[in-house]
Amino acid sequence: MIFSILLLAAICFLAFKAAPRERAEDAHIHGAGQIGLLAAVALFGVDYFTSYFYATGEMMHALHPYGLQKWGYIAAAGIALANMTFGGLYMYSLGIFNEGGGSYTASMRYLTPGLSLVVAVVLIQDYVLTIVVSALSGGDQLLSILNMYGKYWWLHFLIGATLAAATYWLTIRGRGESARITFFFLGIFVLLTVVMAIGLFIANWRNVPPIPYHEEVIPTTISQALYHLLTATMKGMVALSGLEAMSNGIQFVKNEDAGFVKWGKKRMPRLGGLWHFYSGKSGIGRAVQTSFLFYGGLTTYFLTNFAIRYNVFDGTLGRTLVGNLAYIGFEQLPGGLLLFWVYQALGVILLAAASMTAFQDLQATAWRDVAIGEIPEIVVYRNKQGTFTRSVTAGFILAVFIMLIVRGKTTLAVPYYGVGVFMPIMVMGWAVRRHIRQHFTGRARVWGSLGATFAAVLAAAVFVGQIAGKWTEGGWVVLITFSALILLANALLVSPIGLRSPQQIHRIVREKARVEGSMASIVEWQSLKMQEYRYTVLTAITNLMEIFGVRNPSRYNPEPVPAGDYDHALHSDHPDAPSILEAYIHPSDKSS
């Protein structure tokens, strides 16, 4: 016991010393609490880091009832391939779209405003479901400690709602404090996971026997086995939303070199290309996503191997897959039972903390959606800590409502979580392809466009595979909700709620959201482009109605202000240039 206490004390001390602390001079840049590398890892990496607690469990749950768990390595290989492909795509895209917005901005610039609108709506859905799945998974982990996993749906719901409320409260307090606390727990998790892995290898060396857990195997045909393998692969990819999260949240990252880049430029100047790639805020985002390239595949292989070795899965002995492996691993060490309980409690905390990634991206996306006319203006409010509190509150309320609908069952929410994010990844692939074909020549153009095309096609295949793989669990409902959201988004845009004048856009972006510089210019340009799209849709509806004798006077559809060229609007050569809306705003409009 003394050994475990001393080990825990040392781990906590190291995690505490490594946790980032917000400096006074960095507290507010353009009205937002900006963060560095370690804080970015905490806030935008915690989502996929904590997928460790449920992704492999979901994957193996789709296989072991049919006696197919030995094929889990194939599903893990598919997950690793997706991580590498999509991770590389988004690392490259951060150099192009480094002012935030992710595929939302990319599709507006290189594809169509209509597609950008679809992406915006899908991302909001995905972020809300991230809160749902993260909080409910935390509840599963907590009940796993008490050997009550899968019992009493109302208890699952209450615990999930409570955990979501805790992360909501922490998010409201600001990015600096949220990042420090999250990184502290994340550091403990990483170090304890290493200790658990050592324990599992010791158990294997000691020939610890598998758990005598028996289930009646459901017979399957070859075609059914392939379907279950597809289902398992799709379920294991639930954390890929972390890519879009970092791309969206790059607007909250400091535009300076991380410590390791400063060290590298000074000590190893020969690797100038590498340090340039990881320079600035794009480099910080790329550093976070570099861990994404390997983490998902490695942890999935690790857990799959020992799950098969010890015959443990979600539900075995009333614990989750990770809970069972943690018990076996820590049991090999002196005082291991204490480490097991701490690790389980840590899983609860971190799974709840994963909601903060979604809360941050709800902020990053919602104020842009307000500017383009998709969400009412009243949603934009920013407190002194730089937090968009109303969008966070709305996301929290909606998430708790969904938890109640699914009766606190994570497995009912998972089929809808992660499905929508592959559509934005596909869009990012096509946008990057368009960028490469416009700006490169020769081999760079050929290989770059081929790589982007492969990523886009793979994302499209995974999007379809997510729906097909989860079809019997409600995947078909995704088609209905997906279509309904697109129709609702367009209906809101063409309604009076969606009308945005240059004066309104300026007020939303510069005064209410308190955003300046290139980021503000991009959103102003996006808003004007969306108003052009709105006018096009209204004109098409008018022409259609006129066929039936219904006429809509043109005075109700004033022609929007032209958005112009993206590069001109961005003022990349003159970042301090005035807003592109200045020509349309009178001094009296600013004062009002």
DAPE-V91000 format. One record per helix or strand. SS is the DSSP state (@ for helix, = for strand). FROM is the first residue (numbers start at 1). TO is the last residue. If there is no record, write none. Layout:
BEGIN
ss=SS from=FROM to=TO
ss=SS from=FROM to=TO
END
This chain:
BEGIN
ss=@ from=2 to=18
ss=@ from=24 to=26
ss== from=29 to=29
ss== from=32 to=32
ss== from=35 to=35
ss=@ from=37 to=53
ss=@ from=55 to=61
ss=@ from=64 to=66
ss=@ from=69 to=96
ss=@ from=102 to=110
ss=@ from=113 to=145
ss=@ from=153 to=172
ss=@ from=175 to=205
ss=@ from=222 to=235
ss=@ from=238 to=252
ss== from=253 to=253
ss=@ from=259 to=267
ss=@ from=269 to=277
ss=@ from=280 to=310
ss=@ from=316 to=318
ss=@ from=321 to=331
ss=@ from=336 to=353
ss=@ from=355 to=372
ss=@ from=377 to=379
ss== from=382 to=382
ss== from=388 to=388
ss=@ from=389 to=405
ss=@ from=410 to=414
ss=@ from=421 to=439
ss=@ from=442 to=469
ss=@ from=471 to=473
ss=@ from=475 to=494
ss=@ from=496 to=498
ss=@ from=502 to=512
ss=@ from=517 to=547
ss=@ from=554 to=556
ss=@ from=566 to=570
ss=@ from=582 to=584
ss=@ from=587 to=591
END
